[in-house]
Structures are given as structure tokens and as C-alpha cells.
């Protein structure tokens, strides 16, 4: 497969996964294609940095999440929706599932071979290496995706409001709830 083909294939698979995650969280139907686009952008960024630039998974995941967070602000403004509605489903395909699986597997094997100290130490080392990698990648993804929203905090929290909401007729109950 060519370089461009592998990048597009990776983005397409991330987009499909993001659509699945977006659908189960029940957002507005108009946001689902944007969740897929954000996931494809972030995942292809991480894939490209890891495979073609030689970056480690933590730094590449941070940059991929930063791309998702920055593009999410523009899409959220255009769609009048909170940024979390878009970037949470887009980030989920980037969670390092293999490292999480290896963490749990190493823990189970450690418990199984706890009498043999040499194997127990090997599985404990695997547990910590994979666990720290999983935790670190998830942490930097959260920081990278929320950093643009935090930097533009006031603007991001007000972009879901629009004049069209003020012109809608309001019932007395909604006025009481707003106080």
C-alpha cells in the first residue's frame, strides 16, 4: 500500500470508529460527520508523525489531540454546539487499546505466576510499562484536546448562544428555570 493510501485508510477507520462512538452518545445528527472528520484528522496526524517522522506515541498523540481540539473550535462555532460534543467521540479512536490490553494481561499473568519470582518480575515490569504508557497517552490526549478550548475559554463558552435563540418564543416555565 502506498504512503497516501495507508494514511487515508487509517483516517477512514478512525472516522468509522468515531461515528460509532458519536452515535451511542446521542448528539445532534448534524454533528456526526464532523466527529468523523475530526477523528480522521487527529488519527492521521498521529499516524503520520509516528510512522513517517519517527515520533513516540505520547508526543504524536498530543499533537493529534491538539489538531482535534483546534479544528473542533471552528466546527463547534459553525454548528452552535459545545466543543465536547465533537471532540470526545473524535478522541476515543486514539485511545491506545493494545497498551491497555497488555496492562491487564500482564496483571493477570502476574497473579497467575506470583510463586515464580522471575516470571512475576517480568510481568510486573510489563504491567508498569504498558500501564504508564496507557495513562500518559490518555492524559496528553485530554490536555491536547482541551488546551485550545481553555485558551479561548470565554469565546468557546459563548459560541453556542446565538441571536436565533433569543428570538424564539419563550414559555413562562423556561423563564422561571433560568433565574
BAKOLLO-201810 format. One record per residue: residue number from 1; chain; x, y, z of N, C-alpha, C, O, CB in turn. Coordinates in steps of 0.1 Angstrom, whole numbers. Glycine has a CB too. Layout:
residues N
NUM:A:X:Y:Z:X:Y:Z:X:Y:Z:X:Y:Z:X:Y:Z
...
end
This chain:
residues 179
1:A:9:-12:0:0:0:0:9:12:0:19:13:7:-10:0:12
2:A:5:22:-7:13:35:-8:12:43:5:4:40:13:8:43:-20
3:A:20:52:6:20:61:18:7:68:19:1:68:30:32:71:18
4:A:3:74:9:-10:82:9:-22:72:12:-31:75:19:-13:89:-4
5:A:-21:60:6:-32:50:8:-32:46:23:-43:44:28:-30:39:-1
6:A:-21:44:29:-21:40:43:-26:51:52:-32:48:62:-7:35:47
7:A:-23:63:49:-27:74:57:-43:76:56:-50:77:65:-20:88:53
8:A:-48:75:43:-62:76:41:-70:64:47:-81:66:53:-65:77:26
9:A:-64:52:46:-70:41:52:-71:42:68:-81:39:73:-62:28:49
10:A:-60:47:74:-60:50:88:-71:60:92:-78:58:102:-46:54:93
11:A:-72:71:84:-82:81:87:-96:76:85:-105:79:93:-80:93:78
12:A:-98:67:75:-111:62:73:-116:53:84:-127:53:89:-112:54:60
13:A:-107:45:89:-110:36:100:-113:44:113:-122:40:121:-99:26:103
14:A:-105:54:115:-108:63:127:-121:70:126:-128:72:136:-96:73:129
15:A:-125:74:114:-137:81:112:-149:71:114:-159:75:120:-138:86:97
16:A:-148:59:110:-159:49:113:-160:47:128:-171:46:133:-155:36:105
17:A:-149:45:134:-150:43:149:-156:56:156:-164:54:165:-136:41:155
18:A:-152:67:151:-158:80:157:-173:81:155:-180:85:164:-151:92:152
19:A:-177:77:143:-192:77:141:-199:67:151:-209:71:156:-195:72:126
20:A:-193:56:153:-199:47:163:-200:53:177:-210:51:184:-191:34:163
21:A:-189:59:181:-189:65:194:-198:77:195:-204:79:205:-174:69:198
22:A:-199:84:184:-208:96:184:-223:92:184:-231:98:191:-206:105:171
23:A:-226:81:177:-240:77:177:-244:72:191:-256:74:195:-242:65:167
24:A:-236:65:198:-240:60:211:-241:71:222:-247:69:232:-231:49:216
25:A:-235:83:219:-236:94:228:-248:103:225:-250:113:232:-223:101:229
26:A:-255:100:214:-268:107:210:-266:122:208:-274:129:214:-278:104:220
27:A:-257:126:200:-256:141:197:-266:144:186:-273:135:181:-242:145:193
28:A:-266:157:182:-274:161:170:-269:154:158:-256:152:157:-274:176:169
29:A:-277:150:149:-273:142:137:-264:150:128:-256:145:121:-285:138:129
30:A:-265:163:129:-256:172:120:-242:172:125:-233:176:118:-262:186:119
31:A:-239:168:137:-226:168:143:-218:155:140:-206:155:141:-226:170:158
32:A:-225:145:136:-218:132:134:-207:132:123:-197:127:125:-228:121:131
33:A:-210:138:111:-200:138:101:-187:146:106:-176:143:102:-205:144:88
34:A:-189:156:114:-178:165:119:-170:157:129:-158:159:130:-183:178:125
35:A:-177:149:137:-169:140:146:-160:130:138:-149:128:142:-179:132:155
36:A:-166:125:127:-158:116:119:-146:123:112:-135:118:112:-167:110:108
37:A:-148:135:108:-138:143:102:-127:147:112:-115:146:109:-143:156:95
38:A:-131:151:124:-121:154:134:-113:141:138:-101:142:140:-128:159:147
39:A:-119:130:139:-112:118:142:-102:114:132:-91:110:134:-122:106:145
40:A:-106:116:119:-97:113:108:-85:122:108:-74:118:105:-105:114:94
41:A:-88:135:111:-77:145:111:-67:142:122:-55:142:120:-83:159:113
42:A:-72:139:134:-63:137:146:-56:123:144:-44:123:147:-71:136:158
43:A:-63:113:140:-56:100:139:-46:100:128:-35:93:129:-67:89:137
44:A:-49:106:116:-39:106:106:-27:115:110:-16:112:105:-45:111:93
45:A:-29:125:117:-18:133:122:-9:124:131:3:124:129:-23:145:130
46:A:-15:117:141:-7:108:149:0:97:141:11:94:144:-16:102:160
47:A:-8:91:132:-2:80:124:10:85:116:20:79:115:-13:74:115
48:A:8:97:110:19:102:101:31:106:110:43:103:106:14:115:94
49:A:29:112:121:41:115:130:48:103:135:60:103:136:36:124:141
50:A:40:92:138:47:80:144:54:72:133:65:67:135:36:72:150
51:A:48:71:121:53:62:111:63:69:102:72:62:96:42:56:103
52:A:61:81:99:70:88:89:80:98:95:90:101:89:61:95:79
53:A:77:103:107:86:112:114:93:106:125:103:112:130:78:125:118
54:A:89:94:129:96:87:140:93:92:154:101:89:163:110:88:138
55:A:82:99:156:78:104:169:73:92:178:69:82:173:68:115:168
56:A:74:94:191:68:84:200:53:86:201:48:96:197:75:85:214
57:A:46:76:207:32:76:207:26:87:216:16:93:213:26:63:212
58:A:33:91:226:28:101:235:28:115:229:18:122:229:37:102:248
59:A:40:119:223:40:132:216:31:133:204:25:143:202:55:135:212
60:A:31:122:196:23:122:184:8:123:188:0:129:181:25:109:176
61:A:4:116:199:-10:117:204:-13:131:209:-25:135:207:-12:106:215
62:A:-4:137:215:-6:151:220:-9:160:208:-18:168:208:6:156:228
63:A:-1:159:197:-2:168:186:-15:164:178:-22:173:174:10:166:176
64:A:-19:151:177:-31:147:171:-43:153:179:-53:157:173:-32:132:170
65:A:-43:152:192:-54:157:200:-54:172:199:-65:178:200:-52:153:215
66:A:-43:179:198:-43:193:196:-49:197:183:-56:207:182:-28:199:197
67:A:-47:190:173:-53:192:160:-68:190:161:-76:199:156:-48:182:149
68:A:-73:180:168:-87:178:170:-93:190:178:-103:195:175:-90:165:178
69:A:-86:194:189:-91:205:197:-92:218:190:-102:226:191:-83:207:209
70:A:-82:221:181:-82:234:174:-93:234:163:-100:243:162:-68:236:168
71:A:-94:223:156:-104:222:145:-118:221:151:-128:226:145:-101:210:136
72:A:-119:216:163:-132:214:169:-138:228:172:-150:229:172:-130:206:182
73:A:-130:237:176:-135:251:179:-142:257:167:-153:263:168:-123:260:184
74:A:-136:256:155:-142:261:143:-155:254:140:-165:260:137:-132:260:131
75:A:-155:241:141:-167:233:138:-178:236:148:-190:237:144:-164:218:137
76:A:-174:237:161:-184:240:171:-191:253:169:-202:255:172:-178:239:185
77:A:-182:263:165:-188:276:163:-198:276:151:-208:282:152:-176:286:160
78:A:-194:269:141:-203:268:129:-216:261:132:-226:264:126:-195:262:117
79:A:-215:250:140:-226:242:143:-234:247:155:-245:242:158:-222:228:145
80:A:-229:257:163:-235:261:175:-237:250:185:-248:248:190:-249:268:172
81:A:-227:243:188:-227:231:197:-215:232:206:-205:237:202:-228:218:189
82:A:-216:226:218:-204:226:226:-192:218:220:-195:208:213:-208:220:240
83:A:-180:222:223:-169:216:218:-167:201:222:-163:193:215:-156:223:221
84:A:-172:198:234:-170:184:239:-179:175:232:-176:163:231:-174:184:254
85:A:-190:180:226:-199:171:218:-191:166:206:-194:155:201:-211:179:213
86:A:-182:174:201:-174:170:189:-161:163:192:-158:153:186:-171:182:181
87:A:-154:167:202:-140:162:204:-140:149:212:-130:142:211:-131:172:210
88:A:-150:146:220:-149:134:228:-150:122:219:-142:113:220:-160:134:239
89:A:-160:121:210:-161:109:201:-149:109:191:-145:98:187:-174:110:193
90:A:-143:120:188:-132:120:179:-119:115:186:-110:110:179:-130:134:173
91:A:-118:117:199:-106:113:206:-106:98:209:-96:92:211:-105:121:219
92:A:-118:92:211:-119:78:215:-112:68:206:-106:59:212:-133:74:217
93:A:-112:70:193:-104:60:185:-89:61:187:-82:52:183:-107:62:170
94:A:-84:72:193:-70:73:195:-65:67:209:-53:67:211:-66:88:195
95:A:-74:62:217:-70:56:229:-62:43:226:-66:35:218:-83:52:238
96:A:-50:42:232:-42:30:229:-47:17:235:-42:13:246:-27:33:234
97:A:-56:11:228:-62:-1:234:-52:-13:235:-54:-21:245:-73:-5:224
98:A:-43:-14:227:-33:-25:228:-25:-24:241:-22:-34:248:-24:-26:216
99:A:-21:-12:244:-13:-10:256:-22:-13:269:-17:-18:279:-8:5:257
100:A:-35:-9:268:-44:-11:279:-46:-26:281:-46:-32:292:-57:-4:277
101:A:-48:-33:270:-49:-48:270:-37:-54:276:-38:-63:284:-52:-53:256
102:A:-25:-50:272:-13:-56:277:-11:-53:292:-5:-61:299:-1:-51:269
103:A:-16:-42:296:-15:-39:311:-24:-49:319:-19:-55:328:-21:-24:313
104:A:-36:-51:314:-45:-60:322:-40:-75:320:-40:-82:330:-59:-59:316
105:A:-35:-78:308:-29:-92:306:-17:-94:315:-16:-105:321:-26:-94:292
106:A:-8:-84:316:3:-86:325:-1:-87:339:6:-95:347:13:-74:323
107:A:-11:-80:344:-15:-81:357:-21:-95:360:-18:-101:371:-26:-70:360
108:A:-29:-100:351:-34:-113:353:-23:-124:353:-24:-133:361:-44:-117:341
109:A:-13:-123:344:-2:-132:344:6:-131:357:11:-141:362:6:-130:332
110:A:8:-119:362:15:-117:374:8:-124:386:14:-131:394:16:-102:378
111:A:-5:-123:386:-13:-130:397:-12:-146:395:-11:-153:405:-27:-126:396
112:A:-11:-150:383:-10:-164:380:3:-170:383:4:-181:389:-13:-167:365
113:A:14:-163:380:28:-168:383:34:-161:395:46:-158:395:36:-166:371
114:A:26:-157:405:32:-150:416:42:-158:425:50:-153:432:21:-145:425
115:A:41:-171:423:51:-180:431:65:-180:424:75:-182:431:45:-194:432
116:A:65:-179:411:78:-179:404:83:-164:403:77:-156:395:77:-185:389
117:A:93:-161:411:97:-146:412:102:-141:399:100:-129:396:107:-145:423
118:A:109:-149:391:115:-144:378:104:-140:368:104:-129:362:124:-154:372
119:A:94:-148:367:83:-145:357:74:-134:363:69:-126:356:74:-158:355
120:A:72:-134:376:64:-124:383:70:-110:381:63:-101:378:62:-127:398
121:A:83:-109:382:90:-96:379:89:-92:365:87:-80:362:105:-97:383
122:A:89:-101:356:88:-98:342:74:-92:339:72:-83:332:91:-110:333
123:A:64:-99:344:50:-95:342:47:-82:349:39:-73:345:40:-105:346
124:A:53:-80:361:52:-67:368:58:-55:360:52:-45:360:58:-68:382
125:A:69:-58:354:76:-48:346:67:-45:334:65:-33:330:90:-52:341
126:A:61:-55:327:52:-53:316:40:-45:321:35:-36:313:48:-66:310
127:A:35:-48:332:23:-41:338:26:-26:339:18:-18:335:19:-47:351
128:A:37:-23:345:41:-9:347:44:-1:334:40:10:332:52:-7:357
129:A:51:-8:325:55:-1:313:42:2:304:40:13:300:65:-10:305
130:A:34:-8:303:22:-6:295:12:3:302:5:11:296:15:-20:292
131:A:11:1:315:1:10:323:5:25:322:-3:33:320:1:5:337
132:A:18:27:324:23:41:323:21:47:309:17:59:308:37:42:328
133:A:24:39:299:22:43:285:7:47:283:4:57:277:26:33:275
134:A:-2:38:287:-16:40:285:-21:53:292:-28:61:286:-25:28:290
135:A:-17:54:305:-21:65:313:-16:78:307:-23:88:306:-17:64:327
136:A:-3:78:303:3:90:298:-3:95:285:-6:107:283:18:88:296
137:A:-6:85:276:-12:89:263:-26:94:265:-30:104:258:-12:76:254
138:A:-34:88:273:-47:93:276:-47:107:282:-55:115:279:-55:83:285
139:A:-38:109:291:-36:122:298:-32:133:288:-39:143:288:-26:121:309
140:A:-22:130:279:-18:141:270:-29:143:259:-30:154:254:-5:137:263
141:A:-37:133:256:-48:135:247:-58:144:253:-64:153:246:-54:121:243
142:A:-61:142:265:-71:151:272:-66:165:273:-73:175:270:-74:146:286
143:A:-53:167:276:-47:180:277:-47:187:263:-50:198:261:-33:180:282
144:A:-42:179:253:-41:184:239:-55:189:233:-56:199:226:-35:174:230
145:A:-65:181:236:-78:184:231:-85:196:238:-92:204:232:-88:172:231
146:A:-82:197:251:-89:208:258:-81:221:259:-86:231:264:-92:203:272
147:A:-68:220:255:-60:232:255:-65:243:247:-66:255:251:-46:228:251
148:A:-69:241:234:-75:252:226:-87:258:232:-89:270:232:-77:248:212
149:A:-96:249:238:-108:254:244:-105:262:257:-111:272:259:-117:242:248
150:A:-95:258:264:-91:266:276:-84:279:273:-86:289:280:-81:258:284
151:A:-77:280:262:-71:292:258:-81:302:253:-79:314:255:-60:290:247
152:A:-92:297:247:-102:306:241:-115:304:249:-126:303:244:-105:303:226
153:A:-113:303:262:-124:299:271:-137:308:270:-148:302:268:-119:300:286
154:A:-135:321:271:-147:329:271:-154:328:258:-167:328:257:-143:344:274
155:A:-147:328:247:-153:327:234:-160:314:232:-170:313:226:-142:330:223
156:A:-153:303:236:-159:289:234:-172:287:242:-181:281:237:-148:279:238
157:A:-172:293:254:-184:291:262:-196:299:257:-207:296:261:-181:293:276
158:A:-193:309:249:-204:318:245:-208:315:230:-218:321:225:-201:332:246
159:A:-201:306:223:-204:304:209:-216:296:207:-221:295:195:-192:298:202
160:A:-222:289:217:-234:281:215:-246:290:215:-257:286:212:-235:270:225
161:A:-244:303:220:-255:312:220:-256:320:207:-245:324:202:-254:321:233
162:A:-268:323:203:-269:330:190:-282:338:191:-291:335:199:-269:320:178
163:A:-283:348:183:-295:356:183:-307:348:179:-318:352:183:-293:367:173
164:A:-306:337:172:-318:329:169:-324:323:181:-336:320:181:-314:318:159
165:A:-316:321:192:-322:315:204:-329:326:212:-339:323:219:-311:309:213
166:A:-325:339:210:-332:349:218:-345:353:211:-354:358:218:-323:362:218
167:A:-346:350:198:-358:354:191:-369:344:192:-381:346:188:-355:357:177
168:A:-366:332:197:-376:321:199:-386:325:210:-382:331:220:-369:308:202
169:A:-399:322:207:-409:324:218:-406:316:230:-402:304:230:-423:321:213
170:A:-407:322:242:-404:316:254:-416:314:263:-425:323:264:-393:323:262
171:A:-417:302:268:-429:300:277:-425:304:291:-413:306:295:-432:285:277
172:A:-435:306:300:-432:311:314:-424:302:322:-416:306:330:-446:313:321
173:A:-425:289:319:-417:279:327:-402:280:325:-394:280:334:-422:265:324
174:A:-398:283:312:-384:284:309:-379:297:315:-367:297:319:-382:284:294
175:A:-387:307:316:-382:320:323:-379:317:338:-370:322:343:-392:331:321
176:A:-388:309:344:-386:306:358:-374:298:361:-367:300:370:-398:299:364
177:A:-371:288:351:-360:279:353:-346:287:351:-336:282:356:-361:268:343
178:A:-347:297:343:-334:305:341:-330:314:352:-318:318:352:-336:313:328
179:A:-338:316:361:-335:325:372:-326:319:382:-322:326:392:-347:330:379
end
